[in-house]
Amino acid sequence: MDDRGVPEGQPFLISPAGGYDVALNRYFSVWLASSPRNTQAAHARDLRTYFDFLWFARGRHDWRDASMDDRAAYEWWRRRDERGPRLEDTSWDREVSTVNQFYLWAIEQDLVRANPIRQRAAAVWSPWRVGTGAGMVRQVPAEMSHTGSRREVKWLPPRSYRLWRNVGLCGYDAQEMPRRGFRGRWAARNAAYADSMVRTGLRLCEHSALTVFDLPELPPAVSGVVNARAVLPHAISKGRSGRAVYWPVSVLRDVRDYMEWDRAEMLDYGRSRGFYVPTHRSLLVEDPAVPRVRMGGRWVPVARLDDGERRRLLVATADGGWEPAMVWLNQWGLPMTMSGWKQVFADANARCRAQGVDVGATPHMLRHSYAVITLELLWRGHLQALGEMNERQRLTYQRVFGDPLNWVRIRLGHRSATTTALYLHTLQELEMRTRLELVPEGAWEPAGFSEEGWLERSEVVA
């Protein structure tokens, strides 16, 4: 792979016959080159599954020769066949989107003549569109499930989140009291990580790639600052959606406490094992006051390094040694991986089940929770502010400041408000459920019945 110029960490596909297809793998080296590593890996897995099916189940078909009949057979196996995996609609839709994107690229590169995925026309939805006039139309895969399942957002209200954190991460019992049998050496680290995720809305890949240079300084207690502002670099944000991140001071304080105590202990362990001795792969920050490294004979700011490069960072210490630049470390003093964090969440969910607590969480659920709760609070404040203005003032206010949906879009790093509008459906359902809770208990009790017809219960004679 080195001879073919495949960068370290970039996925590549090998055919079942052992061949390396240069044209196929150019998709990863060119089209997906700037995508996060986990996105590249996800695309590689989906494409491998489909191409393996073409080879083993469709008479050794090459990806260039795939037809709509092949796609129909693949859809049957993936979703309906008793011997198949029976994918959820969301998983199937993701696979279709991935393969469709690949074939659109292949057509553009003149590698195939036609897309084997049948297309259909669909209107481009906008949360601000008014009326039923004709709008923009685009081609989308007709194989999508069309079940609308993406409207189902899994999130945790603050009270449920705190219960999950206390029981799952901090080892409390179902009554949220400390449990003697709990052995959670790094509970403070895990709780600080989860709290900062649910309060900032960062993605797992973004949060896990933070260095000590990406965190804001802790404001003085007398400053009255509630949120400390930092900038998420483009290099580690999905879709290069670098943006301002507002860290609640209470959460930032917990992160700083973790760095002062638990992280320091992890660093001591790593030093004792010689993990931080620079090698030819190490990227060295010689002056922490100027976070940069030398690459290819020039200085490159740490903010421009991607996730893989950041894991190779070593920062010079005052005693002449070195230590990792990554914020989140494991028990061996090495950068924590995303799979490691997923296991932390899985273990927390298992502890909740063991304590009879019916609540679970994933890293992305915490991002959803941030979005739903923030959007709900911003909308309430927005509507209250508009209610105190006249019509002209409201128009000016909205033109200048926009609306909460766009504010949350920016905080989440979404390119389009259409993606963020997913959370509007969640708020609508939340409001409906709130209204249903107000329905009196006896409102749906059946009335009494007599030969004369329906009467009130009190008028029925036994």
Summary of the structure (lengths in Angstrom):
residues: 462
radius of gyration: 26.9
end to end distance: 87.8
largest distance: 97.6
contacts: 1226
relative contact order: 0.09
helix: 49%
strand: 12%
